[in-house]
Amino acid sequence: MRPLFHPAIEDVQPEAILHALSDPNRAAIFANIMRAGCVQACSAVSALGDRVIPKSSLSNHFKVLREAGLIRSERHGVEMRNHSRWSEVEARFPGLLAAIINAYAAEGGEGSCAPGAQW
């Protein structure tokens, strides 16, 4: 099995974060991972409201989030577990993630999620 790519925090770029979170499904997935406050299996975030994201699309969304530096994924048997890199990204780009997630929340999206953030 191929190793998963996780960029070093120094290599994370704001344009990659903006691209990753420009898709409402990816933003909702990221928000769900943040809201859970712990490692989440891919299948745990496949349902967004009343819709279910197909497995093929879900794996691509996780890849984009991972390669943007927003999540860290670990294989556990056949399951992939994901956790947020919020604190690392927040230290590098203060306020960026909160601004994006708050913008989705203001539009009625499923975005408000950050631990300790003021929503």
C-alpha positions in Angstrom: 0.0 0.0 0.0 1.2 3.5 -0.9 2.2 5.7 2.0 -0.1 8.7 2.6 1.2 12.2 1.9 1.0 14.7 4.7 2.8 18.0 4.1 5.0 19.4 6.8 3.3 22.4 8.4 6.0 24.7 6.9 4.9 23.5 3.4 1.2 24.1 3.9 0.1 27.0 1.6 -3.0 29.2 2.1 -4.1 28.7 -1.5 -4.2 24.9 -0.9 -6.3 25.5 2.2 -8.6 27.8 0.3 -9.0 25.3 -2.5 -9.7 22.4 -0.1 -12.4 24.4 1.8 -13.9 26.0 -1.3 -16.0 22.8 -1.8 -19.0 22.9 0.7 -18.8 19.1 1.1 -15.1 19.2 2.1 -15.8 22.1 4.4 -18.6 20.1 6.1 -16.4 17.0 6.3 -13.6 19.1 8.0 -16.2 20.7 10.3 -17.5 17.2 11.3 -14.0 16.1 12.1 -13.4 19.2 14.2 -16.8 18.9 15.9 -16.1 15.3 16.9 -13.0 16.4 18.8 -11.3 13.0 18.1 -10.1 10.7 15.4 -12.9 9.9 12.9 -13.3 7.1 10.5 -14.1 8.1 6.9 -17.5 6.4 7.1 -18.4 8.4 10.2 -18.6 11.7 8.2 -20.1 10.3 5.0 -23.5 11.5 5.8 -24.0 15.3 5.5 -27.4 16.3 6.6 -29.9 14.3 4.5 -27.4 13.3 1.8 -24.7 10.7 1.7 -21.4 11.2 -0.1 -20.5 8.2 -2.3 -17.4 6.3 -1.1 -15.4 7.2 -4.3 -16.1 11.0 -3.8 -15.4 10.7 -0.1 -11.9 9.3 -0.6 -11.1 12.1 -3.0 -12.4 14.7 -0.5 -10.2 13.3 2.2 -7.2 13.2 -0.1 -7.6 17.0 -0.9 -8.0 17.8 2.8 -5.0 15.7 3.7 -2.8 17.1 0.9 -3.8 20.7 1.9 -2.5 19.9 5.4 -5.9 20.2 7.1 -6.2 16.6 8.3 -3.9 13.7 9.2 -5.0 10.2 8.1 -3.9 6.9 9.6 -4.6 3.4 8.4 -6.0 1.0 11.1 -6.6 -2.3 9.3 -9.1 -1.6 6.5 -10.3 1.6 8.2 -8.8 5.1 7.7 -8.9 7.4 10.7 -8.7 11.1 10.4 -7.9 13.9 12.8 -7.7 17.6 12.4 -4.5 19.6 12.2 -6.4 22.8 13.3 -3.9 23.8 15.9 -0.9 23.5 13.6 -2.6 25.4 10.8 -3.9 28.0 13.3 -0.4 28.6 14.5 0.9 29.1 11.0 -2.1 31.1 9.7 -3.9 32.7 12.6 -7.6 33.2 12.0 -7.7 31.7 8.5 -9.7 28.6 9.3 -12.0 30.3 11.7 -12.8 32.9 9.1 -13.6 30.3 6.5 -15.7 28.1 8.8 -17.5 31.1 10.2 -18.4 32.2 6.6 -20.0 28.8 6.0 -21.8 29.0 9.3 -23.1 32.5 8.5 -24.6 31.1 5.3 -26.4 28.4 7.2 -23.8 25.7 6.3 -22.6 22.9 8.6 -19.4 24.8 9.4 -19.2 26.0 13.0 -16.9 23.5 14.7 -13.6 24.8 16.1 -12.8 23.9 19.7 -12.3 27.1 21.7 -13.3 29.3 18.9 -15.9 32.1 19.3 -18.8 31.5 17.0 
